[in-house]
Amino acid sequence: MLTTKQFTSDYETVEKAIQFIENNHDKQPSLSKIADSVNLSEFHFQKLFSRWVGISPKRYLQYLTKE
């Protein structure tokens, strides 16, 4: 079970990642670049993002690109 502190930290990490993706979607950043922007490994970032957003970072980037 997550503590309130961890929950808040995870939320802020995902929020920063979404902002990075939205600000850089025209450059099609790699998973590695996005994970680096929030100081996580690709593996941990992918799991965290998917858990919070419900889709993978790549799928989210594809959605923004189509808009």
CHARMM-style PDB file with segment names, atoms N, HN, CA, C and O in Angstrom:
ATOM      1  N   MET     1       0.842  -1.185   0.000  1.00  0.00      PROA
ATOM      2  CA  MET     1       0.000   0.000   0.000  1.00  0.00      PROA
ATOM      3  C   MET     1       0.888   1.250   0.000  1.00  0.00      PROA
ATOM      4  O   MET     1       1.894   1.306   0.707  1.00  0.00      PROA
ATOM      5  N   LEU     2       0.510   2.229  -0.786  1.00  0.00      PROA
ATOM      6  HN  LEU     2      -0.308   2.183  -1.360  1.00  0.00      PROA
ATOM      7  CA  LEU     2       1.283   3.464  -0.886  1.00  0.00      PROA
ATOM      8  C   LEU     2       1.000   4.389   0.291  1.00  0.00      PROA
ATOM      9  O   LEU     2      -0.134   4.499   0.759  1.00  0.00      PROA
ATOM     10  N   THR     3       2.038   5.042   0.752  1.00  0.00      PROA
ATOM     11  HN  THR     3       2.959   4.953   0.373  1.00  0.00      PROA
ATOM     12  CA  THR     3       1.853   6.073   1.762  1.00  0.00      PROA
ATOM     13  C   THR     3       1.389   7.348   1.056  1.00  0.00      PROA
ATOM     14  O   THR     3       1.499   7.459  -0.165  1.00  0.00      PROA
ATOM     15  N   THR     4       0.879   8.290   1.812  1.00  0.00      PROA
ATOM     16  HN  THR     4       0.790   8.200   2.804  1.00  0.00      PROA
ATOM     17  CA  THR     4       0.446   9.561   1.234  1.00  0.00      PROA
ATOM     18  C   THR     4       1.613  10.259   0.549  1.00  0.00      PROA
ATOM     19  O   THR     4       1.450  10.855  -0.515  1.00  0.00      PROA
ATOM     20  N   LYS     5       2.786  10.183   1.162  1.00  0.00      PROA
ATOM     21  HN  LYS     5       2.919   9.698   2.026  1.00  0.00      PROA
ATOM     22  CA  LYS     5       3.973  10.820   0.591  1.00  0.00      PROA
ATOM     23  C   LYS     5       4.340  10.181  -0.751  1.00  0.00      PROA
ATOM     24  O   LYS     5       4.625  10.891  -1.715  1.00  0.00      PROA
ATOM     25  N   GLN     6       4.335   8.842  -0.820  1.00  0.00      PROA
ATOM     26  HN  GLN     6       4.104   8.265  -0.037  1.00  0.00      PROA
ATOM     27  CA  GLN     6       4.661   8.151  -2.065  1.00  0.00      PROA
ATOM     28  C   GLN     6       3.604   8.425  -3.130  1.00  0.00      PROA
ATOM     29  O   GLN     6       3.936   8.623  -4.299  1.00  0.00      PROA
ATOM     30  N   PHE     7       2.333   8.436  -2.731  1.00  0.00      PROA
ATOM     31  HN  PHE     7       2.064   8.275  -1.781  1.00  0.00      PROA
ATOM     32  CA  PHE     7       1.235   8.726  -3.647  1.00  0.00      PROA
ATOM     33  C   PHE     7       1.430  10.102  -4.277  1.00  0.00      PROA
ATOM     34  O   PHE     7       1.296  10.260  -5.490  1.00  0.00      PROA
ATOM     35  N   THR     8       1.743  11.090  -3.453  1.00  0.00      PROA
ATOM     36  HN  THR     8       1.852  10.962  -2.468  1.00  0.00      PROA
ATOM     37  CA  THR     8       1.967  12.453  -3.936  1.00  0.00      PROA
ATOM     38  C   THR     8       3.179  12.517  -4.857  1.00  0.00      PROA
ATOM     39  O   THR     8       3.145  13.181  -5.893  1.00  0.00      PROA
ATOM     40  N   SER     9       4.244  11.830  -4.479  1.00  0.00      PROA
ATOM     41  HN  SER     9       4.272  11.291  -3.637  1.00  0.00      PROA
ATOM     42  CA  SER     9       5.450  11.807  -5.291  1.00  0.00      PROA
ATOM     43  C   SER     9       5.183  11.173  -6.663  1.00  0.00      PROA
ATOM     44  O   SER     9       5.619  11.696  -7.689  1.00  0.00      PROA
ATOM     45  N   ASP    10       4.471  10.052  -6.672  1.00  0.00      PROA
ATOM     46  HN  ASP    10       4.117   9.627  -5.839  1.00  0.00      PROA
ATOM     47  CA  ASP    10       4.135   9.391  -7.939  1.00  0.00      PROA
ATOM     48  C   ASP    10       3.269  10.302  -8.811  1.00  0.00      PROA
ATOM     49  O   ASP    10       3.487  10.406 -10.018  1.00  0.00      PROA
ATOM     50  N   TYR    11       2.293  10.953  -8.196  1.00  0.00      PROA
ATOM     51  HN  TYR    11       2.116  10.868  -7.216  1.00  0.00      PROA
ATOM     52  CA  TYR    11       1.427  11.868  -8.938  1.00  0.00      PROA
ATOM     53  C   TYR    11       2.246  12.982  -9.583  1.00  0.00      PROA
ATOM     54  O   TYR    11       2.065  13.296 -10.759  1.00  0.00      PROA
ATOM     55  N   GLU    12       3.142  13.571  -8.809  1.00  0.00      PROA
ATOM     56  HN  GLU    12       3.290  13.316  -7.853  1.00  0.00      PROA
ATOM     57  CA  GLU    12       3.966  14.672  -9.323  1.00  0.00      PROA
ATOM     58  C   GLU    12       4.897  14.193 -10.435  1.00  0.00      PROA
ATOM     59  O   GLU    12       5.139  14.925 -11.395  1.00  0.00      PROA
ATOM     60  N   THR    13       5.413  12.987 -10.316  1.00  0.00      PROA
ATOM     61  HN  THR    13       5.216  12.393  -9.536  1.00  0.00      PROA
ATOM     62  CA  THR    13       6.279  12.428 -11.352  1.00  0.00      PROA
ATOM     63  C   THR    13       5.513  12.246 -12.650  1.00  0.00      PROA
ATOM     64  O   THR    13       5.998  12.621 -13.718  1.00  0.00      PROA
ATOM     65  N   VAL    14       4.326  11.677 -12.566  1.00  0.00      PROA
ATOM     66  HN  VAL    14       3.932  11.372 -11.698  1.00  0.00      PROA
ATOM     67  CA  VAL    14       3.515  11.466 -13.768  1.00  0.00      PROA
ATOM     68  C   VAL    14       3.098  12.810 -14.360  1.00  0.00      PROA
ATOM     69  O   VAL    14       3.090  12.974 -15.580  1.00  0.00      PROA
ATOM     70  N   GLU    15       2.756  13.757 -13.516  1.00  0.00      PROA
ATOM     71  HN  GLU    15       2.762  13.624 -12.525  1.00  0.00      PROA
ATOM     72  CA  GLU    15       2.388  15.093 -13.991  1.00  0.00      PROA
ATOM     73  C   GLU    15       3.542  15.729 -14.767  1.00  0.00      PROA
ATOM     74  O   GLU    15       3.326  16.306 -15.833  1.00  0.00      PROA
ATOM     75  N   LYS    16       4.760  15.629 -14.242  1.00  0.00      PROA
ATOM     76  HN  LYS    16       4.935  15.160 -13.377  1.00  0.00      PROA
ATOM     77  CA  LYS    16       5.932  16.177 -14.930  1.00  0.00      PROA
ATOM     78  C   LYS    16       6.164  15.469 -16.258  1.00  0.00      PROA
ATOM     79  O   LYS    16       6.510  16.106 -17.253  1.00  0.00      PROA
ATOM     80  N   ALA    17       5.974  14.160 -16.275  1.00  0.00      PROA
ATOM     81  HN  ALA    17       5.693  13.643 -15.467  1.00  0.00      PROA
ATOM     82  CA  ALA    17       6.162  13.397 -17.508  1.00  0.00      PROA
ATOM     83  C   ALA    17       5.139  13.809 -18.562  1.00  0.00      PROA
ATOM     84  O   ALA    17       5.484  13.963 -19.733  1.00  0.00      PROA
ATOM     85  N   ILE    18       3.899  13.987 -18.159  1.00  0.00      PROA
ATOM     86  HN  ILE    18       3.618  13.862 -17.208  1.00  0.00      PROA
ATOM     87  CA  ILE    18       2.860  14.412 -19.102  1.00  0.00      PROA
ATOM     88  C   ILE    18       3.187  15.787 -19.664  1.00  0.00      PROA
ATOM     89  O   ILE    18       3.025  16.023 -20.861  1.00  0.00      PROA
ATOM     90  N   GLN    19       3.642  16.688 -18.816  1.00  0.00      PROA
ATOM     91  HN  GLN    19       3.774  16.496 -17.843  1.00  0.00      PROA
ATOM     92  CA  GLN    19       4.026  18.014 -19.294  1.00  0.00      PROA
ATOM     93  C   GLN    19       5.186  17.914 -20.284  1.00  0.00      PROA
ATOM     94  O   GLN    19       5.190  18.601 -21.306  1.00  0.00      PROA
ATOM     95  N   PHE    20       6.162  17.067 -19.988  1.00  0.00      PROA
ATOM     96  HN  PHE    20       6.159  16.509 -19.158  1.00  0.00      PROA
ATOM     97  CA  PHE    20       7.295  16.881 -20.894  1.00  0.00      PROA
ATOM     98  C   PHE    20       6.817  16.337 -22.237  1.00  0.00      PROA
ATOM     99  O   PHE    20       7.224  16.829 -23.289  1.00  0.00      PROA
ATOM    100  N   ILE    21       5.962  15.334 -22.203  1.00  0.00      PROA
ATOM    101  HN  ILE    21       5.631  14.934 -21.349  1.00  0.00      PROA
ATOM    102  CA  ILE    21       5.443  14.741 -23.443  1.00  0.00      PROA
ATOM    103  C   ILE    21       4.665  15.778 -24.242  1.00  0.00      PROA
ATOM    104  O   ILE    21       4.860  15.902 -25.451  1.00  0.00      PROA
ATOM    105  N   GLU    22       3.792  16.516 -23.583  1.00  0.00      PROA
ATOM    106  HN  GLU    22       3.633  16.415 -22.601  1.00  0.00      PROA
ATOM    107  CA  GLU    22       2.982  17.519 -24.281  1.00  0.00      PROA
ATOM    108  C   GLU    22       3.844  18.630 -24.875  1.00  0.00      PROA
ATOM    109  O   GLU    22       3.560  19.115 -25.971  1.00  0.00      PROA
ATOM    110  N   ASN    23       4.883  19.030 -24.169  1.00  0.00      PROA
ATOM    111  HN  ASN    23       5.113  18.636 -23.279  1.00  0.00      PROA
ATOM    112  CA  ASN    23       5.759  20.101 -24.650  1.00  0.00      PROA
ATOM    113  C   ASN    23       6.704  19.644 -25.757  1.00  0.00      PROA
ATOM    114  O   ASN    23       7.235  20.469 -26.500  1.00  0.00      PROA
ATOM    115  N   ASN    24       6.915  18.336 -25.870  1.00  0.00      PROA
ATOM    116  HN  ASN    24       6.484  17.666 -25.266  1.00  0.00      PROA
ATOM    117  CA  ASN    24       7.886  17.812 -26.829  1.00  0.00      PROA
ATOM    118  C   ASN    24       7.299  16.805 -27.805  1.00  0.00      PROA
ATOM    119  O   ASN    24       8.051  16.119 -28.498  1.00  0.00      PROA
ATOM    120  N   HSD    25       5.974  16.698 -27.878  1.00  0.00      PROA
ATOM    121  HN  HSD    25       5.364  17.256 -27.316  1.00  0.00      PROA
ATOM    122  CA  HSD    25       5.379  15.658 -28.720  1.00  0.00      PROA
ATOM    123  C   HSD    25       5.761  15.811 -30.193  1.00  0.00      PROA
ATOM    124  O   HSD    25       5.817  14.819 -30.921  1.00  0.00      PROA
ATOM    125  N   ASP    26       6.022  17.027 -30.635  1.00  0.00      PROA
ATOM    126  HN  ASP    26       5.976  17.833 -30.044  1.00  0.00      PROA
ATOM    127  CA  ASP    26       6.415  17.243 -32.031  1.00  0.00      PROA
ATOM    128  C   ASP    26       7.798  16.646 -32.335  1.00  0.00      PROA
ATOM    129  O   ASP    26       8.125  16.385 -33.493  1.00  0.00      PROA
ATOM    130  N   LYS    27       8.604  16.433 -31.291  1.00  0.00      PROA
ATOM    131  HN  LYS    27       8.339  16.646 -30.350  1.00  0.00      PROA
ATOM    132  CA  LYS    27       9.941  15.843 -31.458  1.00  0.00      PROA
ATOM    133  C   LYS    27       9.921  14.330 -31.298  1.00  0.00      PROA
ATOM    134  O   LYS    27      10.940  13.670 -31.500  1.00  0.00      PROA
ATOM    135  N   GLN    28       8.751  13.768 -30.930  1.00  0.00      PROA
ATOM    136  HN  GLN    28       7.923  14.304 -30.766  1.00  0.00      PROA
ATOM    137  CA  GLN    28       8.593  12.332 -30.714  1.00  0.00      PROA
ATOM    138  C   GLN    28       9.676  11.771 -29.780  1.00  0.00      PROA
ATOM    139  O   GLN    28      10.463  10.917 -30.187  1.00  0.00      PROA
ATOM    140  N   PRO    29       9.715  12.247 -28.536  1.00  0.00      PROA
ATOM    141  CA  PRO    29      10.756  11.781 -27.613  1.00  0.00      PROA
ATOM    142  C   PRO    29      10.645  10.277 -27.345  1.00  0.00      PROA
ATOM    143  O   PRO    29       9.546   9.726 -27.292  1.00  0.00      PROA
ATOM    144  N   SER    30      11.772   9.639 -27.181  1.00  0.00      PROA
ATOM    145  HN  SER    30      12.665  10.087 -27.224  1.00  0.00      PROA
ATOM    146  CA  SER    30      11.813   8.209 -26.882  1.00  0.00      PROA
ATOM    147  C   SER    30      11.403   7.983 -25.428  1.00  0.00      PROA
ATOM    148  O   SER    30      11.374   8.910 -24.619  1.00  0.00      PROA
ATOM    149  N   LEU    31      11.090   6.736 -25.125  1.00  0.00      PROA
ATOM    150  HN  LEU    31      11.114   5.983 -25.783  1.00  0.00      PROA
ATOM    151  CA  LEU    31      10.776   6.370 -23.746  1.00  0.00      PROA
ATOM    152  C   LEU    31      11.948   6.735 -22.836  1.00  0.00      PROA
ATOM    153  O   LEU    31      11.751   7.205 -21.716  1.00  0.00      PROA
ATOM    154  N   SER    32      13.142   6.521 -23.317  1.00  0.00      PROA
ATOM    155  HN  SER    32      13.302   6.139 -24.228  1.00  0.00      PROA
ATOM    156  CA  SER    32      14.344   6.837 -22.548  1.00  0.00      PROA
ATOM    157  C   SER    32      14.412   8.320 -22.207  1.00  0.00      PROA
ATOM    158  O   SER    32      14.707   8.678 -21.067  1.00  0.00      PROA
ATOM    159  N   LYS    33      14.144   9.178 -23.174  1.00  0.00      PROA
ATOM    160  HN  LYS    33      13.904   8.886 -24.100  1.00  0.00      PROA
ATOM    161  CA  LYS    33      14.182  10.638 -22.940  1.00  0.00      PROA
ATOM    162  C   LYS    33      13.120  11.058 -21.924  1.00  0.00      PROA
ATOM    163  O   LYS    33      13.376  11.874 -21.039  1.00  0.00      PROA
ATOM    164  N   ILE    34      11.928  10.484 -22.070  1.00  0.00      PROA
ATOM    165  HN  ILE    34      11.721   9.821 -22.789  1.00  0.00      PROA
ATOM    166  CA  ILE    34      10.837  10.848 -21.156  1.00  0.00      PROA
ATOM    167  C   ILE    34      11.186  10.375 -19.740  1.00  0.00      PROA
ATOM    168  O   ILE    34      11.024  11.122 -18.776  1.00  0.00      PROA
ATOM    169  N   ALA    35      11.665   9.134 -19.621  1.00  0.00      PROA
ATOM    170  HN  ALA    35      11.797   8.527 -20.404  1.00  0.00      PROA
ATOM    171  CA  ALA    35      12.048   8.598 -18.313  1.00  0.00      PROA
ATOM    172  C   ALA    35      13.175   9.425 -17.689  1.00  0.00      PROA
ATOM    173  O   ALA    35      13.167   9.692 -16.488  1.00  0.00      PROA
ATOM    174  N   ASP    36      14.138   9.824 -18.514  1.00  0.00      PROA
ATOM    175  HN  ASP    36      14.145   9.608 -19.490  1.00  0.00      PROA
ATOM    176  CA  ASP    36      15.231  10.673 -18.015  1.00  0.00      PROA
ATOM    177  C   ASP    36      14.708  11.997 -17.478  1.00  0.00      PROA
ATOM    178  O   ASP    36      15.249  12.534 -16.512  1.00  0.00      PROA
ATOM    179  N   SER    37      13.666  12.522 -18.096  1.00  0.00      PROA
ATOM    180  HN  SER    37      13.226  12.085 -18.881  1.00  0.00      PROA
ATOM    181  CA  SER    37      13.127  13.828 -17.681  1.00  0.00      PROA
ATOM    182  C   SER    37      12.541  13.790 -16.273  1.00  0.00      PROA
ATOM    183  O   SER    37      12.402  14.828 -15.626  1.00  0.00      PROA
ATOM    184  N   VAL    38      12.197  12.594 -15.800  1.00  0.00      PROA
ATOM    185  HN  VAL    38      12.309  11.751 -16.325  1.00  0.00      PROA
ATOM    186  CA  VAL    38      11.661  12.453 -14.441  1.00  0.00      PROA
ATOM    187  C   VAL    38      12.566  11.586 -13.559  1.00  0.00      PROA
ATOM    188  O   VAL    38      12.159  11.126 -12.492  1.00  0.00      PROA
ATOM    189  N   ASN    39      13.796  11.376 -14.026  1.00  0.00      PROA
ATOM    190  HN  ASN    39      14.126  11.750 -14.892  1.00  0.00      PROA
ATOM    191  CA  ASN    39      14.814  10.658 -13.253  1.00  0.00      PROA
ATOM    192  C   ASN    39      14.416   9.241 -12.838  1.00  0.00      PROA
ATOM    193  O   ASN    39      14.639   8.832 -11.699  1.00  0.00      PROA
ATOM    194  N   LEU    40      13.825   8.499 -13.779  1.00  0.00      PROA
ATOM    195  HN  LEU    40      13.644   8.831 -14.704  1.00  0.00      PROA
ATOM    196  CA  LEU    40      13.483   7.105 -13.536  1.00  0.00      PROA
ATOM    197  C   LEU    40      14.065   6.238 -14.643  1.00  0.00      PROA
ATOM    198  O   LEU    40      14.363   6.724 -15.734  1.00  0.00      PROA
ATOM    199  N   SER    41      14.221   4.959 -14.356  1.00  0.00      PROA
ATOM    200  HN  SER    41      13.978   4.565 -13.470  1.00  0.00      PROA
ATOM    201  CA  SER    41      14.608   4.019 -15.406  1.00  0.00      PROA
ATOM    202  C   SER    41      13.407   3.851 -16.342  1.00  0.00      PROA
ATOM    203  O   SER    41      12.268   4.123 -15.963  1.00  0.00      PROA
ATOM    204  N   GLU    42      13.675   3.409 -17.542  1.00  0.00      PROA
ATOM    205  HN  GLU    42      14.600   3.188 -17.850  1.00  0.00      PROA
ATOM    206  CA  GLU    42      12.583   3.178 -18.495  1.00  0.00      PROA
ATOM    207  C   GLU    42      11.565   2.197 -17.923  1.00  0.00      PROA
ATOM    208  O   GLU    42      10.357   2.407 -18.032  1.00  0.00      PROA
ATOM    209  N   PHE    43      12.064   1.126 -17.314  1.00  0.00      PROA
ATOM    210  HN  PHE    43      13.046   0.955 -17.225  1.00  0.00      PROA
ATOM    211  CA  PHE    43      11.194   0.089 -16.760  1.00  0.00      PROA
ATOM    212  C   PHE    43      10.251   0.661 -15.704  1.00  0.00      PROA
ATOM    213  O   PHE    43       9.037   0.468 -15.781  1.00  0.00      PROA
ATOM    214  N   HSD    44      10.807   1.360 -14.722  1.00  0.00      PROA
ATOM    215  HN  HSD    44      11.792   1.516 -14.659  1.00  0.00      PROA
ATOM    216  CA  HSD    44       9.977   1.896 -13.642  1.00  0.00      PROA
ATOM    217  C   HSD    44       9.052   3.003 -14.135  1.00  0.00      PROA
ATOM    218  O   HSD    44       7.912   3.113 -13.685  1.00  0.00      PROA
ATOM    219  N   PHE    45       9.545   3.819 -15.059  1.00  0.00      PROA
ATOM    220  HN  PHE    45      10.472   3.729 -15.425  1.00  0.00      PROA
ATOM    221  CA  PHE    45       8.693   4.876 -15.593  1.00  0.00      PROA
ATOM    222  C   PHE    45       7.501   4.292 -16.345  1.00  0.00      PROA
ATOM    223  O   PHE    45       6.369   4.734 -16.150  1.00  0.00      PROA
ATOM    224  N   GLN    46       7.745   3.306 -17.198  1.00  0.00      PROA
ATOM    225  HN  GLN    46       8.665   2.947 -17.356  1.00  0.00      PROA
ATOM    226  CA  GLN    46       6.672   2.677 -17.981  1.00  0.00      PROA
ATOM    227  C   GLN    46       5.592   2.117 -17.054  1.00  0.00      PROA
ATOM    228  O   GLN    46       4.400   2.318 -17.287  1.00  0.00      PROA
ATOM    229  N   LYS    47       6.015   1.415 -16.004  1.00  0.00      PROA
ATOM    230  HN  LYS    47       6.983   1.251 -15.814  1.00  0.00      PROA
ATOM    231  CA  LYS    47       5.056   0.833 -15.056  1.00  0.00      PROA
ATOM    232  C   LYS    47       4.265   1.922 -14.329  1.00  0.00      PROA
ATOM    233  O   LYS    47       3.042   1.833 -14.213  1.00  0.00      PROA
ATOM    234  N   LEU    48       4.961   2.942 -13.845  1.00  0.00      PROA
ATOM    235  HN  LEU    48       5.954   3.014 -13.939  1.00  0.00      PROA
ATOM    236  CA  LEU    48       4.305   4.013 -13.102  1.00  0.00      PROA
ATOM    237  C   LEU    48       3.317   4.767 -13.988  1.00  0.00      PROA
ATOM    238  O   LEU    48       2.174   4.999 -13.594  1.00  0.00      PROA
ATOM    239  N   PHE    49       3.759   5.145 -15.176  1.00  0.00      PROA
ATOM    240  HN  PHE    49       4.688   4.957 -15.496  1.00  0.00      PROA
ATOM    241  CA  PHE    49       2.905   5.905 -16.086  1.00  0.00      PROA
ATOM    242  C   PHE    49       1.661   5.101 -16.459  1.00  0.00      PROA
ATOM    243  O   PHE    49       0.543   5.615 -16.405  1.00  0.00      PROA
ATOM    244  N   SER    50       1.856   3.860 -16.832  1.00  0.00      PROA
ATOM    245  HN  SER    50       2.763   3.443 -16.876  1.00  0.00      PROA
ATOM    246  CA  SER    50       0.734   3.011 -17.233  1.00  0.00      PROA
ATOM    247  C   SER    50      -0.254   2.810 -16.088  1.00  0.00      PROA
ATOM    248  O   SER    50      -1.465   2.790 -16.306  1.00  0.00      PROA
ATOM    249  N   ARG    51       0.259   2.663 -14.872  1.00  0.00      PROA
ATOM    250  HN  ARG    51       1.243   2.680 -14.694  1.00  0.00      PROA
ATOM    251  CA  ARG    51      -0.614   2.486 -13.711  1.00  0.00      PROA
ATOM    252  C   ARG    51      -1.464   3.733 -13.461  1.00  0.00      PROA
ATOM    253  O   ARG    51      -2.647   3.622 -13.140  1.00  0.00      PROA
ATOM    254  N   TRP    52      -0.875   4.901 -13.604  1.00  0.00      PROA
ATOM    255  HN  TRP    52       0.086   4.991 -13.864  1.00  0.00      PROA
ATOM    256  CA  TRP    52      -1.590   6.141 -13.316  1.00  0.00      PROA
ATOM    257  C   TRP    52      -2.477   6.604 -14.465  1.00  0.00      PROA
ATOM    258  O   TRP    52      -3.592   7.074 -14.239  1.00  0.00      PROA
ATOM    259  N   VAL    53      -1.991   6.476 -15.687  1.00  0.00      PROA
ATOM    260  HN  VAL    53      -1.085   6.094 -15.871  1.00  0.00      PROA
ATOM    261  CA  VAL    53      -2.717   7.039 -16.836  1.00  0.00      PROA
ATOM    262  C   VAL    53      -3.642   6.006 -17.479  1.00  0.00      PROA
ATOM    263  O   VAL    53      -4.656   6.365 -18.077  1.00  0.00      PROA
ATOM    264  N   GLY    54      -3.296   4.745 -17.357  1.00  0.00      PROA
ATOM    265  HN  GLY    54      -2.472   4.454 -16.871  1.00  0.00      PROA
ATOM    266  CA  GLY    54      -4.129   3.698 -17.924  1.00  0.00      PROA
ATOM    267  C   GLY    54      -3.714   3.269 -19.322  1.00  0.00      PROA
ATOM    268  O   GLY    54      -4.262   2.315 -19.874  1.00  0.00      PROA
ATOM    269  N   ILE    55      -2.755   3.969 -19.887  1.00  0.00      PROA
ATOM    270  HN  ILE    55      -2.311   4.744 -19.438  1.00  0.00      PROA
ATOM    271  CA  ILE    55      -2.184   3.614 -21.187  1.00  0.00      PROA
ATOM    272  C   ILE    55      -0.680   3.832 -21.118  1.00  0.00      PROA
ATOM    273  O   ILE    55      -0.184   4.510 -20.218  1.00  0.00      PROA
ATOM    274  N   SER    56       0.034   3.260 -22.063  1.00  0.00      PROA
ATOM    275  HN  SER    56      -0.369   2.709 -22.794  1.00  0.00      PROA
ATOM    276  CA  SER    56       1.490   3.402 -22.065  1.00  0.00      PROA
ATOM    277  C   SER    56       1.891   4.814 -22.489  1.00  0.00      PROA
ATOM    278  O   SER    56       1.100   5.522 -23.114  1.00  0.00      PROA
ATOM    279  N   PRO    57       3.110   5.225 -22.155  1.00  0.00      PROA
ATOM    280  CA  PRO    57       3.593   6.531 -22.611  1.00  0.00      PROA
ATOM    281  C   PRO    57       3.587   6.634 -24.144  1.00  0.00      PROA
ATOM    282  O   PRO    57       3.272   7.687 -24.698  1.00  0.00      PROA
ATOM    283  N   LYS    58       3.933   5.547 -24.814  1.00  0.00      PROA
ATOM    284  HN  LYS    58       4.189   4.692 -24.364  1.00  0.00      PROA
ATOM    285  CA  LYS    58       3.940   5.552 -26.277  1.00  0.00      PROA
ATOM    286  C   LYS    58       2.533   5.785 -26.829  1.00  0.00      PROA
ATOM    287  O   LYS    58       2.356   6.559 -27.770  1.00  0.00      PROA
ATOM    288  N   ARG    59       1.541   5.121 -26.251  1.00  0.00      PROA
ATOM    289  HN  ARG    59       1.686   4.492 -25.487  1.00  0.00      PROA
ATOM    290  CA  ARG    59       0.158   5.291 -26.694  1.00  0.00      PROA
ATOM    291  C   ARG    59      -0.297   6.729 -26.441  1.00  0.00      PROA
ATOM    292  O   ARG    59      -0.995   7.311 -27.271  1.00  0.00      PROA
ATOM    293  N   TYR    60       0.089   7.301 -25.312  1.00  0.00      PROA
ATOM    294  HN  TYR    60       0.657   6.829 -24.637  1.00  0.00      PROA
ATOM    295  CA  TYR    60      -0.267   8.687 -24.996  1.00  0.00      PROA
ATOM    296  C   TYR    60       0.365   9.636 -26.011  1.00  0.00      PROA
ATOM    297  O   TYR    60      -0.285  10.572 -26.479  1.00  0.00      PROA
ATOM    298  N   LEU    61       1.617   9.399 -26.349  1.00  0.00      PROA
ATOM    299  HN  LEU    61       2.145   8.639 -25.969  1.00  0.00      PROA
ATOM    300  CA  LEU    61       2.310  10.215 -27.347  1.00  0.00      PROA
ATOM    301  C   LEU    61       1.629  10.097 -28.705  1.00  0.00      PROA
ATOM    302  O   LEU    61       1.483  11.093 -29.413  1.00  0.00      PROA
ATOM    303  N   GLN    62       1.214   8.892 -29.075  1.00  0.00      PROA
ATOM    304  HN  GLN    62       1.332   8.082 -28.500  1.00  0.00      PROA
ATOM    305  CA  GLN    62       0.494   8.691 -30.344  1.00  0.00      PROA
ATOM    306  C   GLN    62      -0.817   9.479 -30.346  1.00  0.00      PROA
ATOM    307  O   GLN    62      -1.177  10.088 -31.353  1.00  0.00      PROA
ATOM    308  N   TYR    63      -1.521   9.466 -29.225  1.00  0.00      PROA
ATOM    309  HN  TYR    63      -1.228   8.972 -28.407  1.00  0.00      PROA
ATOM    310  CA  TYR    63      -2.778  10.216 -29.113  1.00  0.00      PROA
ATOM    311  C   TYR    63      -2.532  11.715 -29.351  1.00  0.00      PROA
ATOM    312  O   TYR    63      -3.272  12.359 -30.095  1.00  0.00      PROA
ATOM    313  N   LEU    64      -1.491  12.262 -28.717  1.00  0.00      PROA
ATOM    314  HN  LEU    64      -0.889  11.739 -28.113  1.00  0.00      PROA
ATOM    315  CA  LEU    64      -1.190  13.688 -28.891  1.00  0.00      PROA
ATOM    316  C   LEU    64      -0.793  14.002 -30.323  1.00  0.00      PROA
ATOM    317  O   LEU    64      -1.140  15.061 -30.847  1.00  0.00      PROA
ATOM    318  N   THR    65      -0.078  13.102 -30.953  1.00  0.00      PROA
ATOM    319  HN  THR    65       0.204  12.242 -30.527  1.00  0.00      PROA
ATOM    320  CA  THR    65       0.378  13.321 -32.315  1.00  0.00      PROA
ATOM    321  C   THR    65      -0.791  13.379 -33.287  1.00  0.00      PROA
ATOM    322  O   THR    65      -0.765  14.140 -34.254  1.00  0.00      PROA
ATOM    323  N   LYS    66      -1.814  12.573 -33.031  1.00  0.00      PROA
ATOM    324  HN  LYS    66      -1.836  11.954 -32.245  1.00  0.00      PROA
ATOM    325  CA  LYS    66      -2.984  12.549 -33.915  1.00  0.00      PROA
ATOM    326  C   LYS    66      -3.840  13.793 -33.765  1.00  0.00      PROA
ATOM    327  O   LYS    66      -4.553  14.173 -34.694  1.00  0.00      PROA
ATOM    328  N   GLU    67      -3.775  14.436 -32.593  1.00  0.00      PROA
ATOM    329  HN  GLU    67      -3.196  14.128 -31.839  1.00  0.00      PROA
ATOM    330  CA  GLU    67      -4.618  15.619 -32.339  1.00  0.00      PROA
ATOM    331  C   GLU    67      -4.168  16.801 -33.126  1.00  0.00      PROA
ATOM    332  OT1 GLU    67      -4.766  17.872 -33.028  1.00  0.00      PROA
TER     333      GLU     67
END
